[in-house]
Amino acid sequence: MINTIVNCPHCGKPVEWVATSIWRPFCSQRCRWIDFGDWIDERHRIVDQTAPSADSLPIASDDAVH
Ligand SMILES: [Zn+2]
């Protein structure tokens, strides 16, 4: 059986693509949340600059992630 290895998008550490690697493609929960946080920051910056009515935009809560 050949295991697929991917690199963590955040730190580049090799991650086995198996059921037990629950944070794949990230190596850990920490890397997953750091990367996710960066994405949220970028999204909010874009929204702030381009959308005049931010109140009408749905904001994803932590509950919606799961
Ligand atoms: Zn990582």
PDB file of the backbone (N, CA, C, O) and the ligand in Angstrom, with CONECT records:
HET     ZN  A 101       1
ATOM      1  N   MET A   1       0.850  -1.200   0.000  1.00  0.00           N
ATOM      2  CA  MET A   1       0.000   0.000   0.000  1.00  0.00           C
ATOM      3  C   MET A   1       0.880   1.242   0.000  1.00  0.00           C
ATOM      4  O   MET A   1       1.800   1.372   0.807  1.00  0.00           O
ATOM      5  N   ILE A   2       0.586   2.131  -0.902  1.00  0.00           N
ATOM      6  CA  ILE A   2       1.390   3.347  -1.010  1.00  0.00           C
ATOM      7  C   ILE A   2       0.678   4.504  -0.319  1.00  0.00           C
ATOM      8  O   ILE A   2      -0.470   4.822  -0.632  1.00  0.00           O
ATOM      9  N   ASN A   3       1.369   5.119   0.614  1.00  0.00           N
ATOM     10  CA  ASN A   3       0.797   6.275   1.294  1.00  0.00           C
ATOM     11  C   ASN A   3       1.112   7.546   0.518  1.00  0.00           C
ATOM     12  O   ASN A   3       2.238   7.751   0.063  1.00  0.00           O
ATOM     13  N   THR A   4       0.110   8.387   0.377  1.00  0.00           N
ATOM     14  CA  THR A   4       0.323   9.675  -0.275  1.00  0.00           C
ATOM     15  C   THR A   4       0.836  10.680   0.756  1.00  0.00           C
ATOM     16  O   THR A   4       0.279  10.804   1.847  1.00  0.00           O
ATOM     17  N   ILE A   5       1.882  11.379   0.404  1.00  0.00           N
ATOM     18  CA  ILE A   5       2.448  12.398   1.285  1.00  0.00           C
ATOM     19  C   ILE A   5       2.179  13.772   0.686  1.00  0.00           C
ATOM     20  O   ILE A   5       2.484  14.017  -0.482  1.00  0.00           O
ATOM     21  N   VAL A   6       1.618  14.650   1.474  1.00  0.00           N
ATOM     22  CA  VAL A   6       1.428  16.038   1.040  1.00  0.00           C
ATOM     23  C   VAL A   6       2.233  16.940   1.975  1.00  0.00           C
ATOM     24  O   VAL A   6       2.592  16.546   3.085  1.00  0.00           O
ATOM     25  N   ASN A   7       2.504  18.139   1.512  1.00  0.00           N
ATOM     26  CA  ASN A   7       3.214  19.097   2.358  1.00  0.00           C
ATOM     27  C   ASN A   7       2.227  20.057   2.991  1.00  0.00           C
ATOM     28  O   ASN A   7       1.330  20.572   2.322  1.00  0.00           O
ATOM     29  N   CYS A   8       2.395  20.296   4.285  1.00  0.00           N
ATOM     30  CA  CYS A   8       1.542  21.242   4.989  1.00  0.00           C
ATOM     31  C   CYS A   8       1.590  22.598   4.294  1.00  0.00           C
ATOM     32  O   CYS A   8       2.675  23.146   4.099  1.00  0.00           O
ATOM     33  N   PRO A   9       0.424  23.159   3.910  1.00  0.00           N
ATOM     34  CA  PRO A   9       0.405  24.449   3.207  1.00  0.00           C
ATOM     35  C   PRO A   9       0.998  25.586   4.027  1.00  0.00           C
ATOM     36  O   PRO A   9       1.415  26.601   3.470  1.00  0.00           O
ATOM     37  N   HIS A  10       1.038  25.424   5.324  1.00  0.00           N
ATOM     38  CA  HIS A  10       1.543  26.509   6.160  1.00  0.00           C
ATOM     39  C   HIS A  10       3.038  26.395   6.421  1.00  0.00           C
ATOM     40  O   HIS A  10       3.768  27.366   6.220  1.00  0.00           O
ATOM     41  N   CYS A  11       3.517  25.225   6.868  1.00  0.00           N
ATOM     42  CA  CYS A  11       4.925  25.108   7.258  1.00  0.00           C
ATOM     43  C   CYS A  11       5.720  24.184   6.345  1.00  0.00           C
ATOM     44  O   CYS A  11       6.944  24.114   6.458  1.00  0.00           O
ATOM     45  N   GLY A  12       5.040  23.467   5.436  1.00  0.00           N
ATOM     46  CA  GLY A  12       5.748  22.635   4.482  1.00  0.00           C
ATOM     47  C   GLY A  12       6.144  21.264   4.999  1.00  0.00           C
ATOM     48  O   GLY A  12       6.810  20.505   4.294  1.00  0.00           O
ATOM     49  N   LYS A  13       5.747  20.943   6.209  1.00  0.00           N
ATOM     50  CA  LYS A  13       6.083  19.643   6.786  1.00  0.00           C
ATOM     51  C   LYS A  13       5.319  18.532   6.069  1.00  0.00           C
ATOM     52  O   LYS A  13       4.133  18.692   5.780  1.00  0.00           O
ATOM     53  N   PRO A  14       5.979  17.407   5.778  1.00  0.00           N
ATOM     54  CA  PRO A  14       5.291  16.293   5.120  1.00  0.00           C
ATOM     55  C   PRO A  14       4.169  15.729   5.994  1.00  0.00           C
ATOM     56  O   PRO A  14       4.347  15.524   7.194  1.00  0.00           O
ATOM     57  N   VAL A  15       3.024  15.485   5.380  1.00  0.00           N
ATOM     58  CA  VAL A  15       1.866  14.951   6.103  1.00  0.00           C
ATOM     59  C   VAL A  15       1.358  13.739   5.343  1.00  0.00           C
ATOM     60  O   VAL A  15       1.093  13.826   4.144  1.00  0.00           O
ATOM     61  N   GLU A  16       1.220  12.617   6.021  1.00  0.00           N
ATOM     62  CA  GLU A  16       0.653  11.431   5.395  1.00  0.00           C
ATOM     63  C   GLU A  16      -0.833  11.626   5.165  1.00  0.00           C
ATOM     64  O   GLU A  16      -1.566  12.001   6.080  1.00  0.00           O
ATOM     65  N   TRP A  17      -1.283  11.371   3.932  1.00  0.00           N
ATOM     66  CA  TRP A  17      -2.700  11.551   3.599  1.00  0.00           C
ATOM     67  C   TRP A  17      -3.450  10.274   3.979  1.00  0.00           C
ATOM     68  O   TRP A  17      -3.778   9.441   3.135  1.00  0.00           O
ATOM     69  N   VAL A  18      -3.704  10.156   5.268  1.00  0.00           N
ATOM     70  CA  VAL A  18      -4.407   8.980   5.789  1.00  0.00           C
ATOM     71  C   VAL A  18      -5.501   9.452   6.737  1.00  0.00           C
ATOM     72  O   VAL A  18      -5.529  10.609   7.156  1.00  0.00           O
ATOM     73  N   ALA A  19      -6.396   8.532   7.062  1.00  0.00           N
ATOM     74  CA  ALA A  19      -7.548   8.888   7.882  1.00  0.00           C
ATOM     75  C   ALA A  19      -7.134   9.416   9.251  1.00  0.00           C
ATOM     76  O   ALA A  19      -7.843  10.221   9.855  1.00  0.00           O
ATOM     77  N   THR A  20      -5.994   8.960   9.730  1.00  0.00           N
ATOM     78  CA  THR A  20      -5.559   9.392  11.053  1.00  0.00           C
ATOM     79  C   THR A  20      -4.949  10.786  11.044  1.00  0.00           C
ATOM     80  O   THR A  20      -4.776  11.390  12.103  1.00  0.00           O
ATOM     81  N   SER A  21      -4.619  11.310   9.860  1.00  0.00           N
ATOM     82  CA  SER A  21      -4.109  12.684   9.770  1.00  0.00           C
ATOM     83  C   SER A  21      -5.297  13.619   9.663  1.00  0.00           C
ATOM     84  O   SER A  21      -5.638  14.085   8.575  1.00  0.00           O
ATOM     85  N   ILE A  22      -5.925  13.891  10.797  1.00  0.00           N
ATOM     86  CA  ILE A  22      -7.214  14.587  10.786  1.00  0.00           C
ATOM     87  C   ILE A  22      -7.109  16.032  10.343  1.00  0.00           C
ATOM     88  O   ILE A  22      -8.114  16.634   9.964  1.00  0.00           O
ATOM     89  N   TRP A  23      -5.905  16.604  10.383  1.00  0.00           N
ATOM     90  CA  TRP A  23      -5.768  18.017  10.002  1.00  0.00           C
ATOM     91  C   TRP A  23      -5.254  18.173   8.588  1.00  0.00           C
ATOM     92  O   TRP A  23      -4.963  19.290   8.159  1.00  0.00           O
ATOM     93  N   ARG A  24      -5.134  17.063   7.843  1.00  0.00           N
ATOM     94  CA  ARG A  24      -4.630  17.156   6.477  1.00  0.00           C
ATOM     95  C   ARG A  24      -5.445  18.143   5.648  1.00  0.00           C
ATOM     96  O   ARG A  24      -6.651  18.234   5.879  1.00  0.00           O
ATOM     97  N   PRO A  25      -4.888  18.878   4.715  1.00  0.00           N
ATOM     98  CA  PRO A  25      -3.475  18.775   4.313  1.00  0.00           C
ATOM     99  C   PRO A  25      -2.502  19.458   5.274  1.00  0.00           C
ATOM    100  O   PRO A  25      -1.306  19.525   4.994  1.00  0.00           O
ATOM    101  N   PHE A  26      -2.998  19.959   6.391  1.00  0.00           N
ATOM    102  CA  PHE A  26      -2.100  20.593   7.357  1.00  0.00           C
ATOM    103  C   PHE A  26      -1.513  19.537   8.283  1.00  0.00           C
ATOM    104  O   PHE A  26      -2.089  18.462   8.451  1.00  0.00           O
ATOM    105  N   CYS A  27      -0.363  19.846   8.887  1.00  0.00           N
ATOM    106  CA  CYS A  27       0.309  18.880   9.742  1.00  0.00           C
ATOM    107  C   CYS A  27      -0.300  18.867  11.131  1.00  0.00           C
ATOM    108  O   CYS A  27      -0.136  17.896  11.869  1.00  0.00           O
ATOM    109  N   SER A  28      -0.998  19.930  11.497  1.00  0.00           N
ATOM    110  CA  SER A  28      -1.515  20.016  12.860  1.00  0.00           C
ATOM    111  C   SER A  28      -2.671  20.999  12.911  1.00  0.00           C
ATOM    112  O   SER A  28      -2.901  21.775  11.984  1.00  0.00           O
ATOM    113  N   GLN A  29      -3.395  20.942  14.029  1.00  0.00           N
ATOM    114  CA  GLN A  29      -4.491  21.877  14.225  1.00  0.00           C
ATOM    115  C   GLN A  29      -3.971  23.319  14.202  1.00  0.00           C
ATOM    116  O   GLN A  29      -4.620  24.219  13.669  1.00  0.00           O
ATOM    117  N   ARG A  30      -2.791  23.516  14.789  1.00  0.00           N
ATOM    118  CA  ARG A  30      -2.227  24.857  14.867  1.00  0.00           C
ATOM    119  C   ARG A  30      -2.017  25.448  13.466  1.00  0.00           C
ATOM    120  O   ARG A  30      -2.415  26.581  13.198  1.00  0.00           O
ATOM    121  N   CYS A  31      -1.387  24.668  12.577  1.00  0.00           N
ATOM    122  CA  CYS A  31      -1.142  25.163  11.220  1.00  0.00           C
ATOM    123  C   CYS A  31      -2.464  25.394  10.494  1.00  0.00           C
ATOM    124  O   CYS A  31      -2.598  26.353   9.735  1.00  0.00           O
ATOM    125  N   ARG A  32      -3.422  24.529  10.723  1.00  0.00           N
ATOM    126  CA  ARG A  32      -4.709  24.682  10.055  1.00  0.00           C
ATOM    127  C   ARG A  32      -5.372  25.995  10.460  1.00  0.00           C
ATOM    128  O   ARG A  32      -5.898  26.718   9.614  1.00  0.00           O
ATOM    129  N   TRP A  33      -5.343  26.299  11.757  1.00  0.00           N
ATOM    130  CA  TRP A  33      -6.024  27.504  12.218  1.00  0.00           C
ATOM    131  C   TRP A  33      -5.261  28.766  11.875  1.00  0.00           C
ATOM    132  O   TRP A  33      -5.865  29.810  11.631  1.00  0.00           O
ATOM    133  N   ILE A  34      -3.939  28.683  11.853  1.00  0.00           N
ATOM    134  CA  ILE A  34      -3.153  29.848  11.442  1.00  0.00           C
ATOM    135  C   ILE A  34      -3.473  30.203   9.999  1.00  0.00           C
ATOM    136  O   ILE A  34      -3.689  31.368   9.665  1.00  0.00           O
ATOM    137  N   ASP A  35      -3.499  29.176   9.142  1.00  0.00           N
ATOM    138  CA  ASP A  35      -3.780  29.414   7.734  1.00  0.00           C
ATOM    139  C   ASP A  35      -5.205  29.913   7.551  1.00  0.00           C
ATOM    140  O   ASP A  35      -5.450  30.827   6.764  1.00  0.00           O
ATOM    141  N   PHE A  36      -6.136  29.320   8.269  1.00  0.00           N
ATOM    142  CA  PHE A  36      -7.536  29.739   8.188  1.00  0.00           C
ATOM    143  C   PHE A  36      -7.699  31.180   8.653  1.00  0.00           C
ATOM    144  O   PHE A  36      -8.450  31.949   8.053  1.00  0.00           O
ATOM    145  N   GLY A  37      -6.993  31.545   9.723  1.00  0.00           N
ATOM    146  CA  GLY A  37      -7.051  32.913  10.231  1.00  0.00           C
ATOM    147  C   GLY A  37      -6.538  33.916   9.208  1.00  0.00           C
ATOM    148  O   GLY A  37      -7.108  34.995   9.045  1.00  0.00           O
ATOM    149  N   ASP A  38      -5.458  33.557   8.522  1.00  0.00           N
ATOM    150  CA  ASP A  38      -4.929  34.435   7.474  1.00  0.00           C
ATOM    151  C   ASP A  38      -5.974  34.651   6.388  1.00  0.00           C
ATOM    152  O   ASP A  38      -6.135  35.757   5.873  1.00  0.00           O
ATOM    153  N   TRP A  39      -6.676  33.582   6.051  1.00  0.00           N
ATOM    154  CA  TRP A  39      -7.676  33.668   4.993  1.00  0.00           C
ATOM    155  C   TRP A  39      -8.822  34.576   5.424  1.00  0.00           C
ATOM    156  O   TRP A  39      -9.310  35.381   4.630  1.00  0.00           O
ATOM    157  N   ILE A  40      -9.245  34.453   6.656  1.00  0.00           N
ATOM    158  CA  ILE A  40     -10.327  35.292   7.174  1.00  0.00           C
ATOM    159  C   ILE A  40      -9.898  36.762   7.187  1.00  0.00           C
ATOM    160  O   ILE A  40     -10.669  37.639   6.799  1.00  0.00           O
ATOM    161  N   ASP A  41      -8.674  37.027   7.632  1.00  0.00           N
ATOM    162  CA  ASP A  41      -8.184  38.405   7.660  1.00  0.00           C
ATOM    163  C   ASP A  41      -8.203  39.014   6.272  1.00  0.00           C
ATOM    164  O   ASP A  41      -8.642  40.148   6.085  1.00  0.00           O
ATOM    165  N   GLU A  42      -7.722  38.248   5.297  1.00  0.00           N
ATOM    166  CA  GLU A  42      -7.673  38.734   3.923  1.00  0.00           C
ATOM    167  C   GLU A  42      -9.083  39.024   3.412  1.00  0.00           C
ATOM    168  O   GLU A  42      -9.314  40.034   2.746  1.00  0.00           O
ATOM    169  N   ARG A  43     -10.000  38.153   3.720  1.00  0.00           N
ATOM    170  CA  ARG A  43     -11.379  38.292   3.264  1.00  0.00           C
ATOM    171  C   ARG A  43     -12.009  39.540   3.875  1.00  0.00           C
ATOM    172  O   ARG A  43     -12.709  40.288   3.192  1.00  0.00           O
ATOM    173  N   HIS A  44     -11.760  39.758   5.150  1.00  0.00           N
ATOM    174  CA  HIS A  44     -12.353  40.914   5.809  1.00  0.00           C
ATOM    175  C   HIS A  44     -11.762  42.216   5.287  1.00  0.00           C
ATOM    176  O   HIS A  44     -12.459  43.224   5.172  1.00  0.00           O
ATOM    177  N   ARG A  45     -10.462  42.185   4.968  1.00  0.00           N
ATOM    178  CA  ARG A  45      -9.849  43.385   4.405  1.00  0.00           C
ATOM    179  C   ARG A  45     -10.496  43.729   3.071  1.00  0.00           C
ATOM    180  O   ARG A  45     -10.812  44.891   2.815  1.00  0.00           O
ATOM    181  N   ILE A  46     -10.692  42.736   2.229  1.00  0.00           N
ATOM    182  CA  ILE A  46     -11.293  42.966   0.916  1.00  0.00           C
ATOM    183  C   ILE A  46     -12.713  43.500   1.077  1.00  0.00           C
ATOM    184  O   ILE A  46     -13.115  44.435   0.384  1.00  0.00           O
ATOM    185  N   VAL A  47     -13.469  42.898   1.998  1.00  0.00           N
ATOM    186  CA  VAL A  47     -14.844  43.326   2.229  1.00  0.00           C
ATOM    187  C   VAL A  47     -14.880  44.775   2.690  1.00  0.00           C
ATOM    188  O   VAL A  47     -15.712  45.561   2.236  1.00  0.00           O
ATOM    189  N   ASP A  48     -13.973  45.123   3.595  1.00  0.00           N
ATOM    190  CA  ASP A  48     -13.963  46.472   4.138  1.00  0.00           C
ATOM    191  C   ASP A  48     -13.692  47.508   3.046  1.00  0.00           C
ATOM    192  O   ASP A  48     -14.232  48.613   3.085  1.00  0.00           O
ATOM    193  N   GLN A  49     -12.855  47.144   2.074  1.00  0.00           N
ATOM    194  CA  GLN A  49     -12.458  48.113   1.067  1.00  0.00           C
ATOM    195  C   GLN A  49     -13.461  48.242  -0.078  1.00  0.00           C
ATOM    196  O   GLN A  49     -13.547  49.294  -0.711  1.00  0.00           O
ATOM    197  N   THR A  50     -14.205  47.198  -0.342  1.00  0.00           N
ATOM    198  CA  THR A  50     -15.023  47.198  -1.551  1.00  0.00           C
ATOM    199  C   THR A  50     -16.520  47.215  -1.277  1.00  0.00           C
ATOM    200  O   THR A  50     -17.291  47.674  -2.120  1.00  0.00           O
ATOM    201  N   ALA A  51     -16.946  46.728  -0.122  1.00  0.00           N
ATOM    202  CA  ALA A  51     -18.385  46.636   0.141  1.00  0.00           C
ATOM    203  C   ALA A  51     -18.835  47.783   1.033  1.00  0.00           C
ATOM    204  O   ALA A  51     -18.393  47.891   2.176  1.00  0.00           O
ATOM    205  N   PRO A  52     -19.714  48.641   0.517  1.00  0.00           N
ATOM    206  CA  PRO A  52     -20.189  49.764   1.322  1.00  0.00           C
ATOM    207  C   PRO A  52     -21.141  49.348   2.433  1.00  0.00           C
ATOM    208  O   PRO A  52     -21.235  50.036   3.449  1.00  0.00           O
ATOM    209  N   SER A  53     -21.857  48.223   2.258  1.00  0.00           N
ATOM    210  CA  SER A  53     -22.818  47.798   3.268  1.00  0.00           C
ATOM    211  C   SER A  53     -22.411  46.453   3.851  1.00  0.00           C
ATOM    212  O   SER A  53     -22.963  45.414   3.489  1.00  0.00           O
ATOM    213  N   ALA A  54     -21.450  46.483   4.749  1.00  0.00           N
ATOM    214  CA  ALA A  54     -20.951  45.248   5.349  1.00  0.00           C
ATOM    215  C   ALA A  54     -21.994  44.588   6.229  1.00  0.00           C
ATOM    216  O   ALA A  54     -21.906  43.390   6.500  1.00  0.00           O
ATOM    217  N   ASP A  55     -22.980  45.352   6.679  1.00  0.00           N
ATOM    218  CA  ASP A  55     -23.999  44.792   7.574  1.00  0.00           C
ATOM    219  C   ASP A  55     -24.818  43.699   6.896  1.00  0.00           C
ATOM    220  O   ASP A  55     -25.351  42.815   7.567  1.00  0.00           O
ATOM    221  N   SER A  56     -24.920  43.756   5.578  1.00  0.00           N
ATOM    222  CA  SER A  56     -25.752  42.787   4.878  1.00  0.00           C
ATOM    223  C   SER A  56     -25.004  41.489   4.589  1.00  0.00           C
ATOM    224  O   SER A  56     -25.607  40.518   4.132  1.00  0.00           O
ATOM    225  N   LEU A  57     -23.692  41.464   4.851  1.00  0.00           N
ATOM    226  CA  LEU A  57     -22.905  40.269   4.559  1.00  0.00           C
ATOM    227  C   LEU A  57     -22.961  39.296   5.727  1.00  0.00           C
ATOM    228  O   LEU A  57     -22.801  39.692   6.882  1.00  0.00           O
ATOM    229  N   PRO A  58     -23.188  38.028   5.427  1.00  0.00           N
ATOM    230  CA  PRO A  58     -23.167  37.027   6.496  1.00  0.00           C
ATOM    231  C   PRO A  58     -21.745  36.812   7.003  1.00  0.00           C
ATOM    232  O   PRO A  58     -20.816  36.642   6.213  1.00  0.00           O
ATOM    233  N   ILE A  59     -21.585  36.821   8.288  1.00  0.00           N
ATOM    234  CA  ILE A  59     -20.275  36.579   8.893  1.00  0.00           C
ATOM    235  C   ILE A  59     -20.241  35.156   9.437  1.00  0.00           C
ATOM    236  O   ILE A  59     -21.063  34.780  10.273  1.00  0.00           O
ATOM    237  N   ALA A  60     -19.295  34.380   8.959  1.00  0.00           N
ATOM    238  CA  ALA A  60     -19.186  32.986   9.397  1.00  0.00           C
ATOM    239  C   ALA A  60     -18.776  32.934  10.855  1.00  0.00           C
ATOM    240  O   ALA A  60     -17.804  33.569  11.263  1.00  0.00           O
ATOM    241  N   SER A  61     -19.516  32.183  11.627  1.00  0.00           N
ATOM    242  CA  SER A  61     -19.163  31.994  13.027  1.00  0.00           C
ATOM    243  C   SER A  61     -18.337  30.728  13.165  1.00  0.00           C
ATOM    244  O   SER A  61     -18.232  29.938  12.227  1.00  0.00           O
ATOM    245  N   ASP A  62     -17.757  30.543  14.327  1.00  0.00           N
ATOM    246  CA  ASP A  62     -16.977  29.319  14.561  1.00  0.00           C
ATOM    247  C   ASP A  62     -17.855  28.086  14.433  1.00  0.00           C
ATOM    248  O   ASP A  62     -17.392  27.035  13.992  1.00  0.00           O
ATOM    249  N   ASP A  63     -19.111  28.207  14.813  1.00  0.00           N
ATOM    250  CA  ASP A  63     -20.016  27.063  14.725  1.00  0.00           C
ATOM    251  C   ASP A  63     -20.244  26.627  13.281  1.00  0.00           C
ATOM    252  O   ASP A  63     -20.434  25.442  13.007  1.00  0.00           O
ATOM    253  N   ALA A  64     -20.225  27.590  12.360  1.00  0.00           N
ATOM    254  CA  ALA A  64     -20.501  27.277  10.969  1.00  0.00           C
ATOM    255  C   ALA A  64     -19.362  26.499  10.325  1.00  0.00           C
ATOM    256  O   ALA A  64     -19.564  25.839   9.306  1.00  0.00           O
ATOM    257  N   VAL A  65     -18.182  26.567  10.900  1.00  0.00           N
ATOM    258  CA  VAL A  65     -17.024  25.894  10.324  1.00  0.00           C
ATOM    259  C   VAL A  65     -17.182  24.392  10.423  1.00  0.00           C
ATOM    260  O   VAL A  65     -16.755  23.659   9.531  1.00  0.00           O
ATOM    261  N   HIS A  66     -17.792  23.929  11.503  1.00  0.00           N
ATOM    262  CA  HIS A  66     -17.828  22.489  11.748  1.00  0.00           C
ATOM    263  C   HIS A  66     -19.058  21.837  11.163  1.00  0.00           C
ATOM    264  O   HIS A  66     -19.233  20.625  11.287  1.00  0.00           O
TER     265      HIS A  66
HETATM  266 ZN    ZN A 101       2.339  22.640   9.399  1.00  0.00          ZN2+
END
